[in-house]
Amino acid sequence: MSLADAVAHLTPEHWERADRLLVRKALAEFTHERLLAPEREPDGESYVVRSDDGTTEYRFTATVRALDHWQVAADSITRHRHGTELPLSALDFFVELKQTLGLSDEILPVYLEEISSTLSGTCYKLTKPRVTAAELARSDDFQAVETGMTEGHPCFVANNGRLGFGVHEYLSYAPETASPVRLVWLAAHRSRAAFTAGVGIKYESFVRDELGGETVDRFHGVLRERGLDPADYFLIPVHPWQWWNKLTVTFAAEVARGHLVCLGEGDDEYLAQQSIRTFFNASHPEKHYVKTALSVLNMGFMRGLSAAYMEATPAINDWLAQLIEGDPVLKGTGLSIIRERAAVGYRHLEYERATDRYSPYRKMLAALWRESPVPSLRDGETLATMASLVHVDHEGASFAGALIERSGLAPAEWLRHYLRAYYVPLLHSFYAYDLVYMPHGENVILVLEDGVVRRAVYKDIAEEIAVMDPDAVLPPEVSRISVDVPDDKKLLSIFTDVFDCFFRFLAANLAEEGIVAEDVFWRTVAEVTREYQESVPELAEKFERYDMFAPEFALSCLNRLQLRDNRQMVDLSDPSGALQLIGTLRNPIAGL
């Protein structure tokens, strides 16, 4: 690829479209978070937002839906100054509204860089062959759906920052490029590395199953040629970017001393998933995903992996799998998890002495292996990331709508199947066990049959789940998931993470297409909620204490977190304390 080829997607036409789409999202989500307060124009149909100095106006039309969701028409947006229409520019938008958005002088340039990267990614996606939602829904190709997503996180405006990637690395490692990747493998001396695994897993047999005997023997040969004993080392998979850009420099002493030995690339080809640092084995889909450390900045965090956290990861997964297996309600929904079965982490002792436990320097070299959902499929079943349900194609058609059409079910009935598979397990986990997940679209895989959601598979377990009871009796190796959350914030795990950050978009898209009216959508959610509650009367006291039908709930703002500090969005020592709660939202199922 030539230097010019690497930026072939950056054309005036693509950039103009990317600008418009991003300004649309910014107007919608910043209004939702009450950073912007659009004024209705005299015509009664359009709205206007003014710049900090009042000289620039953004005019647009929008439909305001439940949960204060602003469905802004992208092609309606115009920009004006002193009576002259100007071209839309996302970068100008943030400079012009810097004070309104609370962007500090320190944060603004870094945020603009994230916006620029997000725009560049949109330009690349605009060059891809146009696949309709209907074609995607009929493809039955798990990875075609995964790599076919175009929006990223539905709430965050700067959602594809990936600061650290050059354009050549973007083209090699971004999930939407669907470029095959071979992982780099290091040998890590056992004096500084730890391997932990779930029940019944032994290191040697596990590594041979994943890599193949020939590859393991080849890697052991590299060590022996250097006079090193393979028995003194663990093998660690590494993202190629991490090797070239971080470990060869930041961990140079470890390489020089032989604590880390580069063994070369593995033989299997992987595909990056939407989370960027997790890889699906395309050569052998039945084998484990591999999640790696990746020290790039994306959506408010450096995407590393803690070596210390890895040690308890398999035990936490085994604990949750056992809990699900033993609970008739959870098992009855078909819920499963894909367990993080093994993990390996490397501790750089000097950096540990120099930093606290939340430092990115402690998260540069670790990996975990997560089960693949492929072996669990029955005849006729297919897989799709739940993020696909809020995917809208270039013609404005949604993937969810295409699944409904394919299923042949009445839309509300299709919705019931989905809610029973995905939403009911969240409710029961919360009310029966004070257990919460991070159940956004990228963290859930749906098992489909002819377009119907049959069951849900939760993932990203050990880093994301929590038991919101500091006095919960848990096995010692699982105790870190116990957290103390104020009573009035506990139910935000459903109201914010599910209602506001996912159902809000799904309901709006289906309503926009005329497939499911908003009141029908939320009435169905209410009915499934009551149906669940009536099935477990023994939890009635908890239902009253944490009321799913409360008139309103706190508005928790994600973009405000990123605008405040896009390099460390949340204080990891006090996640609930970092929430930006701004007023309330009317609960769309209240009174239903």
C-alpha positions in Angstrom: 0.0 0.0 0.0 1.4 3.4 -1.0 1.3 6.5 1.3 -1.5 7.9 -0.7 -3.5 4.7 -0.7 -3.6 4.7 3.1 -5.7 7.9 3.0 -7.8 7.1 -0.1 -11.0 7.1 2.1 -10.4 10.7 3.1 -12.2 12.5 0.3 -14.2 15.8 0.4 -17.5 13.9 -0.2 -16.9 11.3 2.5 -15.7 13.9 5.0 -18.7 16.1 4.3 -21.1 13.2 5.0 -19.1 12.1 8.1 -19.3 15.7 9.4 -23.0 15.8 9.0 -23.6 12.5 10.7 -21.4 13.4 13.7 -23.0 16.9 14.1 -26.4 15.1 14.0 -25.3 12.8 16.8 -23.8 15.6 18.8 -26.9 17.7 18.6 -29.0 14.7 19.6 -27.0 13.3 22.5 -25.8 16.6 24.0 -29.4 17.8 24.0 -30.4 14.5 25.7 -27.7 15.2 28.3 -29.0 18.8 28.7 -25.8 20.4 27.6 -27.7 22.0 24.8 -31.1 23.5 25.0 -32.5 23.9 21.4 -35.0 26.7 20.9 -38.0 26.1 18.7 -38.1 28.3 15.6 -41.1 30.6 14.8 -42.2 28.0 12.2 -42.9 25.6 15.0 -41.2 22.7 13.1 -37.5 23.4 13.4 -35.0 24.1 16.2 -31.9 26.2 16.7 -28.8 25.9 18.8 -26.4 28.9 19.1 -22.7 29.0 19.6 -21.0 30.3 22.7 -20.8 33.9 21.3 -24.3 33.7 19.8 -23.1 34.4 16.2 -23.3 30.9 14.8 -26.6 29.0 14.5 -27.3 25.4 13.9 -30.9 24.8 12.6 -32.5 21.4 12.3 -35.7 19.4 12.6 -36.2 16.6 15.1 -38.7 14.3 16.6 -38.6 14.2 20.5 -39.4 10.8 21.8 -39.6 9.0 25.1 -36.6 9.3 27.5 -36.0 12.8 26.0 -34.6 11.2 22.9 -33.9 13.6 20.1 -34.2 12.0 16.7 -32.5 14.7 14.6 -32.9 14.5 10.8 -29.3 14.6 9.5 -30.1 16.2 6.2 -32.1 19.0 7.8 -29.1 20.5 9.7 -27.8 23.8 8.4 -25.2 26.2 9.9 -25.5 30.0 9.7 -23.5 33.1 10.7 -24.7 36.6 10.2 -27.3 35.4 7.7 -24.8 33.4 5.6 -25.1 29.6 5.4 -21.8 27.9 6.1 -20.7 24.3 5.5 -21.0 21.9 8.5 -17.8 21.1 10.3 -17.7 18.9 13.3 -14.4 20.3 14.5 -15.8 23.8 14.3 -18.9 22.7 16.1 -16.9 21.8 19.2 -14.7 25.0 19.1 -17.8 27.2 18.7 -19.6 25.4 21.6 -16.6 24.8 23.8 -17.9 26.7 26.9 -21.4 25.3 26.6 -20.0 21.8 26.5 -17.6 22.4 29.4 -14.5 21.6 27.4 -11.4 22.9 29.1 -8.4 24.2 27.3 -6.5 21.1 28.3 -9.1 18.6 27.1 -10.4 20.3 23.9 -7.4 19.5 21.6 -7.4 15.8 22.7 -11.1 15.6 22.3 -10.8 17.2 18.8 -8.3 14.5 18.0 -10.8 11.8 19.0 -13.4 13.5 16.9 -11.1 13.6 13.9 -10.3 9.9 14.3 -14.0 9.1 14.6 -14.7 11.1 11.4 -11.9 9.3 9.6 -13.3 6.0 10.6 -16.7 7.0 9.3 -15.1 7.9 6.0 -13.6 4.5 5.8 -16.9 2.9 6.5 -18.5 4.9 3.7 -16.1 3.3 1.2 -17.2 -0.2 2.1 -19.7 -2.1 -0.1 -23.2 -1.1 0.9 -24.9 -4.0 2.6 -28.5 -3.6 3.5 -29.9 -4.5 6.9 -32.1 -7.1 5.2 -29.0 -8.7 3.5 -27.1 -8.7 6.8 -30.1 -10.3 8.7 -30.2 -13.1 6.1 -26.5 -13.7 6.0 -26.2 -15.9 9.1 -22.5 -14.9 9.2 -21.6 -14.0 12.8 -18.5 -12.1 11.8 -20.1 -10.3 8.8 -22.5 -8.8 11.3 -19.7 -8.0 13.8 -17.5 -6.2 11.2 -20.5 -4.6 9.5 -21.4 -2.4 12.4 -21.0 1.3 11.5 -22.0 3.4 14.5 -20.1 2.2 17.6 -21.4 3.1 21.0 -24.9 4.7 20.4 -24.4 7.3 23.2 -20.8 8.5 22.9 -20.2 11.1 20.3 -16.4 10.6 20.2 -16.7 6.8 20.1 -13.9 5.8 17.7 -10.9 7.8 19.0 -8.4 4.9 19.2 -5.6 7.5 19.8 -2.3 5.7 19.2 -3.3 4.1 15.9 -1.7 5.5 12.8 -3.8 5.1 9.6 -1.8 2.0 8.6 -2.6 0.5 12.0 -6.2 1.5 11.7 -6.5 -0.3 8.4 -4.8 -3.4 10.0 -6.5 -3.6 13.3 -9.9 -1.7 13.3 -12.8 -4.2 13.4 -14.7 -2.5 10.5 -11.7 -3.2 8.2 -12.1 -7.0 8.8 -8.3 -7.4 8.3 -7.0 -10.8 9.4 -4.5 -10.5 12.3 -1.9 -12.9 13.6 -1.1 -12.4 17.2 2.5 -11.9 18.5 3.5 -14.5 21.1 5.9 -13.8 24.0 7.5 -16.1 26.5 7.2 -14.6 29.9 9.4 -15.8 32.8 7.4 -17.4 35.5 9.1 -15.3 38.2 7.1 -12.3 36.9 4.1 -13.9 35.2 1.1 -15.8 36.5 -1.3 -18.1 34.6 -4.7 -18.9 36.2 -7.5 -21.0 34.8 -10.9 -22.4 35.5 -11.6 -25.7 37.0 -10.2 -28.6 35.1 -7.8 -26.6 32.9 -4.1 -27.3 32.9 -1.6 -24.9 31.3 0.3 -27.3 29.0 -2.8 -29.0 27.5 -4.7 -25.7 27.2 -1.9 -24.0 25.3 -1.4 -26.9 23.0 -5.1 -27.1 22.2 -5.2 -23.3 21.4 -2.0 -23.0 19.5 -1.5 -26.5 18.1 1.3 -28.9 19.1 3.6 -27.9 16.1 3.4 -24.2 17.0 4.1 -24.8 20.7 7.1 -27.0 19.8 8.4 -24.3 17.4 8.1 -21.7 20.2 9.8 -24.0 22.7 12.6 -24.5 20.1 13.2 -20.7 20.0 13.7 -20.7 23.8 16.0 -23.7 23.7 18.1 -22.2 21.0 18.8 -19.3 23.4 19.7 -21.8 26.1 16.4 -21.2 28.0 14.1 -23.8 29.5 10.5 -23.6 28.3 9.4 -24.9 31.7 10.5 -21.5 33.1 8.1 -19.5 30.9 4.4 -18.9 30.2 3.3 -18.0 26.7 1.4 -14.7 26.3 -0.5 -13.6 23.2 0.1 -9.9 22.4 -1.6 -7.4 20.1 0.9 -6.6 17.3 0.4 -2.9 18.0 1.3 -3.4 21.7 4.5 -5.2 20.8 5.7 -2.6 18.3 4.6 0.5 20.1 4.8 -0.3 23.8 6.6 -3.4 24.9 9.7 -3.0 22.8 10.2 0.4 24.5 8.5 0.5 27.8 9.4 -3.1 28.6 12.8 -3.0 26.9 14.7 -4.0 30.1 12.5 -7.1 30.4 13.4 -8.1 26.8 17.1 -7.3 27.4 17.2 -9.5 30.5 15.4 -12.4 28.9 12.4 -12.1 31.2 10.4 -11.6 27.9 11.3 -13.4 24.7 9.6 -12.7 21.4 8.7 -16.0 19.8 7.1 -14.6 16.6 3.6 -14.8 15.2 1.1 -17.6 15.8 -0.4 -19.4 12.8 -4.1 -18.7 13.3 -5.8 -15.7 11.8 -8.0 -13.6 14.1 -10.6 -10.8 13.5 -10.8 -7.8 15.8 -14.1 -7.4 17.5 -15.9 -4.1 18.2 -14.1 -3.8 21.5 -10.8 -3.5 19.4 -8.6 -5.6 21.8 -10.6 -8.8 21.6 -10.0 -11.2 18.7 -12.2 -14.0 17.2 -10.3 -17.0 15.9 -11.3 -17.0 12.2 -9.1 -20.0 11.4 -10.8 -22.1 14.1 -14.1 -20.5 15.2 -14.6 -23.1 17.8 -11.5 -22.0 19.7 -11.3 -19.3 22.3 -11.5 -15.5 21.7 -8.3 -13.8 22.9 -8.5 -10.5 24.7 -5.2 -8.6 24.8 -3.9 -5.4 26.4 -3.9 -2.4 24.0 -2.6 0.9 25.3 -4.6 3.1 23.0 -7.0 5.8 24.2 -10.6 5.0 23.4 -13.9 6.4 24.9 -12.4 7.7 28.1 -10.0 4.9 29.0 -6.6 3.4 28.1 -7.6 0.0 26.9 -5.1 -2.0 28.9 -5.5 -5.2 31.0 -4.5 -5.5 34.6 -2.2 -8.4 35.3 -3.4 -8.4 38.9 -7.1 -8.5 37.8 -6.4 -11.4 35.5 -5.5 -13.7 38.4 -9.1 -13.9 39.7 -10.8 -13.8 36.3 -11.4 -17.5 35.7 -12.7 -18.0 39.3 -15.2 -15.2 38.9 -16.4 -16.7 35.6 -16.8 -20.2 37.1 -18.7 -18.7 40.1 -21.2 -16.9 37.8 -21.6 -19.9 35.5 -22.5 -22.1 38.5 -24.9 -19.5 39.8 -26.8 -19.4 36.4 -26.8 -23.2 36.2 -28.4 -23.5 39.7 -31.1 -20.8 39.2 -34.3 -22.1 37.5 -35.3 -18.6 36.4 -32.0 -17.7 34.7 -31.7 -21.2 33.2 -35.3 -21.0 32.0 -34.5 -17.9 30.0 -31.7 -19.8 28.2 -29.1 -17.4 29.5 -25.5 -18.4 29.3 -22.1 -16.8 29.5 -19.0 -17.4 27.5 -16.5 -17.8 30.3 -13.1 -16.3 30.5 -11.5 -19.7 31.0 -7.8 -18.8 31.4 -5.7 -15.7 31.9 -2.1 -14.7 32.0 -0.5 -11.5 33.3 3.0 -10.1 33.5 4.1 -7.8 36.4 6.8 -5.3 35.7 8.1 -4.9 39.2 9.8 -1.5 38.7 6.6 0.1 37.3 4.6 -1.5 40.1 6.8 0.3 42.7 6.4 3.6 40.8 2.6 3.6 40.4 -0.7 2.9 42.0 -2.9 -0.1 41.1 -4.9 1.9 38.6 -2.0 3.1 36.5 -1.9 2.2 32.8 1.7 1.1 33.3 0.3 -1.9 35.2 -2.0 -2.8 32.3 0.4 -3.3 29.4 0.9 -7.0 29.3 -1.9 -9.5 30.1 -4.3 -11.6 28.1 -7.3 -13.8 28.6 -9.0 -16.6 26.7 -12.8 -16.4 26.4 -15.0 -19.3 25.2 -16.4 -19.1 21.7 -20.2 -19.3 21.5 -19.9 -21.3 18.2 -19.7 -24.8 19.7 -22.9 -24.2 21.7 -25.1 -23.6 18.6 -27.9 -26.0 17.8 -29.0 -26.8 14.3 -30.6 -23.7 12.7 -29.2 -21.3 15.2 -27.0 -18.3 14.3 -25.2 -15.5 16.2 -25.2 -11.7 16.1 -23.8 -9.1 18.4 -26.7 -7.3 20.2 -25.2 -4.0 19.0 -26.7 -5.0 15.6 -30.2 -4.3 16.9 -29.5 -0.6 16.8 -27.6 -0.7 13.5 -29.2 1.3 10.7 -28.1 0.9 7.1 -27.5 3.6 4.4 -31.2 3.4 3.4 -32.4 4.1 7.0 -33.5 0.5 7.6 -32.7 -1.2 10.9 -31.2 -4.6 11.4 -33.8 -5.2 14.2 -36.6 -4.4 11.7 -35.1 -6.8 9.2 -35.0 -9.6 11.8 -38.6 -9.0 12.6 -39.5 -9.2 8.9 -37.5 -12.4 8.6 -39.1 -14.0 11.6 -42.7 -13.6 10.3 -43.8 -12.8 13.9 -45.9 -9.8 14.9 -43.4 -7.1 15.9 -44.6 -7.0 19.6 -44.3 -10.8 19.8 -40.8 -10.7 18.4 -40.0 -8.1 21.0 -41.3 -10.3 23.8 -38.9 -13.1 22.7 -36.0 -10.7 22.8 -36.9 -9.2 26.2 -37.4 -12.6 27.8 -33.9 -13.7 26.5 -32.0 -10.5 27.3 -33.9 -8.3 29.8 -35.5 -10.8 32.2 -32.1 -12.3 33.2 -30.9 -8.8 34.1 -34.0 -8.2 36.2 -33.7 -11.5 38.0 -29.9 -11.1 38.6 -30.5 -7.7 40.2 -33.5 -8.6 42.4 -32.4 -12.1 43.5 -28.6 -11.6 43.9 -27.9 -7.8 43.7 -25.9 -8.8 40.7 -25.4 -6.4 37.8 -23.6 -6.6 34.5 -22.4 -4.1 31.8 -25.1 -5.2 29.4 -24.5 -2.9 26.4 -24.8 -4.1 22.9 -21.2 -5.1 22.4 -21.2 -7.2 25.6 -24.1 -9.4 24.6 -24.4 -12.0 21.8 -27.9 -13.0 20.6 -28.6 -16.6 19.5 -31.1 -16.3 16.6 -33.3 -18.8 14.8 -34.9 -17.6 11.6 -34.6 -14.0 12.9 -36.1 -14.8 16.3 -34.1 -14.2 19.5 -33.9 -17.6 21.3 -31.4 -16.8 24.0 -28.7 -14.4 25.1 -25.1 -14.9 25.8 -23.4 -12.4 28.2 -19.7 -11.8 28.0 -16.9 -9.6 29.4 -17.7 -10.9 32.9 -14.8 -10.5 35.3 -14.1 -6.9 34.6 -17.7 -5.7 34.5 -20.0 -7.6 36.9 -20.6 -6.5 40.4 -22.6 -7.6 43.4 -24.0 -4.4 45.0 -23.9 -5.6 48.5 -20.7 -5.1 50.5 -21.8 -7.8 53.0 -22.5 -10.5 50.3 -21.0 -13.9 51.2 -18.8 -14.7 48.3 -15.9 -17.1 47.8 -12.6 -15.3 48.7 -11.3 -15.4 45.1 -14.5 -13.7 43.9 -14.7 -11.1 46.7 -13.5 -8.2 44.6 -16.8 -8.0 42.7 -18.6 -6.9 45.9 -19.2 -3.2 45.8 -20.9 -0.6 48.0 -23.4 1.4 45.9 -25.9 3.9 47.4 -29.4 2.5 47.4 -30.8 5.3 45.2 -28.2 4.5 42.5 -28.6 0.7 42.3 -31.4 0.6 39.8 -29.6 2.8 37.4 -27.9 -0.4 36.4 -31.2 -1.1 34.6 -32.6 2.3 34.0 -29.4 3.8 32.6 -27.5 0.9 31.1 -30.6 -0.8 29.5 -33.4 1.7 29.2 -31.5 4.9 28.4 -28.4 3.5 26.7 -30.0 0.8 24.6 -33.8 0.5 24.5 -34.0 4.3 23.9 -32.3 3.8 20.5 -34.0 0.5 19.6 -37.5 2.0 20.4 -36.8 5.1 18.4 -35.5 3.3 15.3 -38.5 0.9 15.2 -40.9 3.8 15.7 -39.2 5.8 12.9 -39.7 2.9 10.5 -43.3 2.4 11.5 -42.6 -1.1 12.7 -43.4 -0.8 16.5 -45.0 2.4 17.9 -43.3 3.8 20.9 -46.2 3.2 23.3 -46.4 -0.4 22.1 -42.6 -0.9 22.7 -42.7 0.4 26.2 -46.0 -1.3 27.0 -44.4 -4.6 26.0 -41.4 -3.9 28.3 -43.8 -3.2 31.1 -45.7 -6.4 30.5 -42.6 -8.5 30.4 -41.4 -6.8 33.6 -44.7 -7.6 35.4 -44.8 -11.1 34.0 -41.3 -11.7 35.5 -42.3 -10.1 38.9 -45.4 -12.3 39.1 -43.3 -15.4 38.5 -41.2 -14.8 41.6 -43.6 -13.5 44.4 -41.0 -14.3 47.0 -39.1 -11.2 45.8 -42.0 -8.8 46.3 -40.2 -6.8 49.0 -37.3 -6.1 46.7 -39.6 -5.1 43.9 -41.2 -2.5 46.2 -37.8 -1.3 47.5 -36.4 -0.9 44.0 -39.4 0.1 41.9 -39.1 -0.5 38.2 -42.3 1.5 37.7 -41.1 4.6 39.6 -42.3 7.8 37.9 -38.8 8.9 37.1 -35.1 8.1 37.4 -31.8 10.1 37.4 -30.3 11.0 34.1 -26.8 9.6 34.1 -24.7 11.4 31.4 -21.9 9.5 29.6 -20.7 12.3 27.3 -20.4 14.6 30.2 -17.9 12.2 31.7 -15.8 12.2 28.5 -16.0 15.9 28.0 -14.8 16.5 31.5 -11.8 14.1 31.2 -11.4 12.0 28.1 -8.2 10.3 29.3 -9.6 9.0 32.6 -13.4 9.2 32.3 -14.1 7.5 35.7 -12.2 7.3 38.9 -11.8 3.5 39.1 -11.5 3.6 42.9 -15.0 5.1 43.1 -17.0 4.4 39.9 -20.5 5.3 41.2 -19.1 8.5 42.7 -18.0 9.6 39.3 -21.5 9.5 37.8 -22.7 12.7 36.2 -26.4 12.9 37.3 -28.3 15.8 35.8 -31.9 16.0 36.6 -34.3 13.1 35.9 -36.0 11.3 33.0 -39.6 10.2 33.0 -39.8 6.4 33.3 -41.5 5.2 30.1 -43.0 2.2 31.8 -44.4 4.2 34.8 -48.1 3.7 35.1 -48.2 0.9 32.5 
